[in-house]
Amino acid sequence: MSSGRRYFLGNTAFSMSCAFVIGFCAYLTRRLTSNGLSGNDYAFFYSTFSLVTLLVALFSMGIPNASFFCIPDARNRGQDDAAHGFFAWCARWVFLVGVFLTVAVLPVVLLTGDSMERYGIDSRHIFRLLLLLPLPFSLFAATTLLLNGLKEFVASNLLQLWNTVTILAGVWLFQAKYGLAAVIVVYAVGSWCAGLGGILWARRKHGFTVLHPIAPDGRKRLMKAGGWLLLSCTGYYFFAELGNVILSYRGTPEETLIFNIALPVALMIRPLYAISEVFAPFSNQLYQAGDTRALRRSVWSMLGGTAVMMIGAGAVFGFGGRWILTILFGAEFADAAPCTLILIEGALLWNAARFYADMLNSMRHERRAALITAGAASLSVVLYWILSSRLGANGTAWAALAASVIWLCAGLASVLFVLSRDAARKTAEEK
């Protein structure tokens, strides 16, 4: 086995292991906060948490995602100065995004709405949320992508572990005494430490700084790629989150409850996305080297691995689903087993579809990947709307599965088309 392949497999295994640990720590944190906070405090904080996360992704305009692909692309081309520029401009951009959200956007969203009245939240907590969360969240989210673009997968995952464990420990130690204020502070501290730690790591290991200049064509490249990647990123979250929202309006409370019992179990599959994050820089390297054979082998390996996992998940959860849900949530929720199985199969297909989308992005086909992702996401809206009211939770799950199948097939066909076209072009040039 070549050293490059060992490096890829080792980083993939490490990233996936860390992702599962991170997910488990996040679950423990949610469990502690749900038991230690009042219902209103818990609901308000995590709804605001989701809001901040969504706004950070939206106002970042895809620049961190573009940097994740552009940095290894520049380094593989021997353009180290351009790579330094991408890193620096991304870091400065997300810092400004965090500040802008803190002083302009979130005050309007929170303070002019009825959140304080409906939830009965102390105005001091509103101030803490505005002051402490947007900037570290923005920096931490970007730092993870920047380190992965530098192939610093170990450092990236260790910082994410540090962030999650710090939050868990802080909630466990301080929530009982300080309540929601402690939760807000520990989330901010964890994100600050991890975000700044990533910036310092990149500087010490590779000499990257946030003050390095970027050429105008570099900014143009990031903005163009970022626009398409922003469109792709919105589609990534349409797998189940949008279905959950639509079901809450179109379905009954009982069906919504079933879906929200099934969804957390299915989302345990999400750590498999680490395969895409680790492979993308290698995919760019193989593509620039013209190694279409290795890329094709990766395409079919992902498809075969997904099929094997789907068969295994079907066997395990098809026969033991009710038993598993009884252990996790109680016997009264065992009826969610069919919905859970459908969502698990959909999550596996979603992971493979994202792998192919990231392959296209790594080969500088961001527009193609974005249009495919946006098309599948748009279709999922229609499917969710129709099936959620007719079949309830199971219908919403089937809609997620169908959208994932369409996204996967379109992405697979597009990757194979690009590789075949480039191979034919290379053959013609050689003749």
Disulfide bonds with the S-S distance in Angstrom:
none
